[in-house]
């Protein structure tokens, strides 16, 4: 009974192997594109799931290798969803060309938290020597101190109201100075004449007395 079972299994394995070998060979080639951007996808890995063989496309997305009719070809690349294509059977020219379009795959990675401590001892040391931040009241006191206000007065530019008042004051001073005529009385001959006249009249008044 055991010999009969072994013989049947060997016969089935031989038949399956013979069936695979009798499938015609096909020259399978084509180009791989991105379905969204319509640009080539380079260096895509092609796995022949039926024959357990692996191939690769070049940097232009082109591939070409020999396979059998009915083989399942899996296309895989980092950042793209896997795609399986089955080579048709009963081909006339024993050639099959396919333009494959792959869709990008968004991979959601888990959140990673990076801590600046290399060990627990380092964390403990930094935690014990840590300085706590000031509360809102302390921050307000520092912002309203005389030193802070002085620095703000020096560094902050003038706002619109201050600039308007400053420009108005400068314009007023300029117009006032423009209408004033400043002369030196020592260089005015009329002033000298008036002075001499006042002195002469003063002397006459003294002589009359």
C-alpha positions in Angstrom: 0.0 0.0 0.0 2.8 2.3 0.8 4.5 1.6 -2.5 1.3 2.5 -4.3 1.0 5.8 -2.6 4.6 6.7 -3.3 4.2 5.8 -6.9 1.0 7.9 -7.2 2.8 10.9 -5.6 5.8 10.5 -7.9 3.5 10.3 -10.9 1.6 13.5 -9.9 4.9 15.4 -9.2 6.2 14.3 -12.6 3.0 15.3 -14.3 3.0 18.7 -12.7 6.7 19.3 -13.5 6.1 18.2 -17.0 3.2 20.6 -17.3 5.3 23.5 -16.1 8.1 22.6 -18.5 5.7 22.3 -21.4 4.5 25.9 -21.1 5.9 28.0 -23.9 8.6 30.5 -23.2 7.8 34.2 -23.6 10.0 37.3 -23.8 8.3 39.6 -21.2 9.3 43.2 -21.4 7.9 46.7 -20.8 8.3 50.0 -18.9 7.1 50.9 -15.4 5.4 54.3 -14.7 4.0 56.2 -11.8 0.3 56.3 -12.2 0.0 59.8 -10.7 2.9 61.7 -12.1 3.4 59.6 -15.3 7.1 59.4 -14.7 9.2 56.2 -14.8 9.8 54.3 -11.6 13.5 53.1 -11.6 14.9 49.9 -10.2 11.7 48.1 -9.5 12.0 44.5 -8.3 10.1 41.9 -10.4 9.5 38.5 -8.7 8.4 35.6 -10.8 6.1 33.9 -8.2 5.6 30.9 -10.5 9.3 30.2 -11.2 10.7 31.6 -7.9 13.0 34.0 -9.8 13.8 37.7 -9.3 14.6 40.4 -11.8 15.1 44.1 -11.7 14.2 47.0 -13.9 16.9 49.6 -14.9 17.1 53.3 -14.0 14.7 54.1 -16.9 12.0 51.7 -15.6 12.6 49.2 -18.4 12.6 45.5 -17.9 13.0 42.4 -20.1 13.4 38.7 -19.3 12.2 35.3 -20.3 9.2 33.7 -18.5 6.5 31.2 -19.2 2.9 31.7 -20.2 0.7 32.0 -17.2 3.5 33.0 -14.8 2.6 35.6 -12.1 4.9 38.5 -12.0 5.0 40.7 -8.9 6.2 44.3 -9.1 7.5 45.9 -5.9 9.3 49.1 -5.0 9.8 51.2 -1.9 7.1 53.7 -1.6 4.7 51.9 -4.0 2.0 49.3 -3.7 2.8 45.8 -4.9 1.3 44.8 -8.2 0.8 41.3 -9.7 0.5 40.7 -13.4 -0.2 37.4 -15.1 1.3 36.7 -18.5 -1.4 35.6 -20.9 -1.4 32.2 -22.6 -1.6 31.2 -26.2 0.4 34.1 -27.5 1.2 34.1 -31.2 4.5 35.9 -31.3 5.8 34.5 -28.0 6.4 38.1 -26.9 4.5 40.0 -24.3 4.9 43.7 -23.7 3.2 45.5 -20.8 3.2 49.1 -19.6 2.9 48.8 -15.9 1.6 51.7 -13.8 2.3 51.6 -10.1 0.5 53.6 -7.4 2.4 55.3 -4.6 1.8 53.9 -1.1 1.8 56.2 2.0 3.2 54.4 4.9 2.3 55.8 8.4 5.2 55.2 10.7 4.7 55.1 14.5 5.7 58.2 16.5 9.2 58.1 17.8 10.2 60.3 20.7 13.9 61.2 20.9 15.2 62.1 24.4 18.5 64.0 24.8 19.8 61.6 27.6 22.0 58.7 26.8 21.3 56.9 30.1 19.0 56.9 33.2 21.8 58.3 35.3 22.3 61.2 33.0 18.5 61.9 33.0 18.5 61.7 36.9 21.4 64.2 37.1 19.8 66.7 34.8 16.4 66.3 36.5 17.9 67.1 39.9 19.8 70.1 38.7 16.9 71.4 36.5 15.8 75.0 36.9 12.1 75.6 36.9 10.7 78.3 34.6 9.2 81.4 36.1 5.5 81.7 36.5 3.4 84.3 34.8 3.6 86.8 37.7 7.4 86.7 37.8 7.6 87.0 34.0 5.3 90.1 34.2 7.5 91.7 36.9 10.6 91.2 34.8 9.0 92.7 31.7 7.8 95.8 33.7 11.1 96.4 35.4 13.0 99.7 34.8 15.8 97.9 32.9 13.4 96.2 30.6 11.4 99.4 29.9 14.6 101.3 29.3 15.8 98.7 26.8 12.4 98.7 25.0 12.5 102.5 24.8 15.9 102.4 23.1 15.3 99.5 20.8 11.6 99.8 19.8 10.9 102.0 16.8 8.3 104.8 17.0 4.7 103.9 16.2 2.4 105.8 13.8 1.1 108.3 16.3 4.6 109.2 17.6 5.9 109.7 14.0 2.9 111.9 13.1 3.5 114.1 16.2 7.2 114.3 15.5 6.7 115.3 11.8 4.1 117.9 12.8 6.5 119.5 15.3 9.3 119.6 12.8 7.1 121.1 10.1 5.9 123.8 12.6 9.4 124.7 13.6 10.5 124.8 9.9 7.7 127.2 9.0 8.3 129.4 12.0 12.0 129.8 11.2 11.2 130.4 7.5 9.1 133.5 8.3 11.6 135.0 10.7 14.3 137.4 9.4 17.3 137.4 11.6 19.7 140.3 11.0 22.7 141.6 12.9 22.1 145.2 14.2 25.7 146.0 14.0 25.7 145.6 10.2 22.5 147.7 9.7 23.3 151.4 8.8 19.9 152.5 9.7 20.4 151.2 13.2 23.7 153.1 13.4 21.9 156.3 12.3 19.2 155.9 14.8 21.8 155.4 17.6 23.8 158.5 16.6 20.6 160.5 16.5 19.6 159.4 19.9 23.1 160.3 21.3 23.0 163.8 19.6 19.5 164.6 20.9 20.6 163.4 24.3 23.5 165.8 24.4 21.3 168.8 23.3 18.9 168.1 26.1 21.8 168.1 28.6 23.1 171.4 27.3 19.7 173.1 27.7 19.7 172.1 31.3 
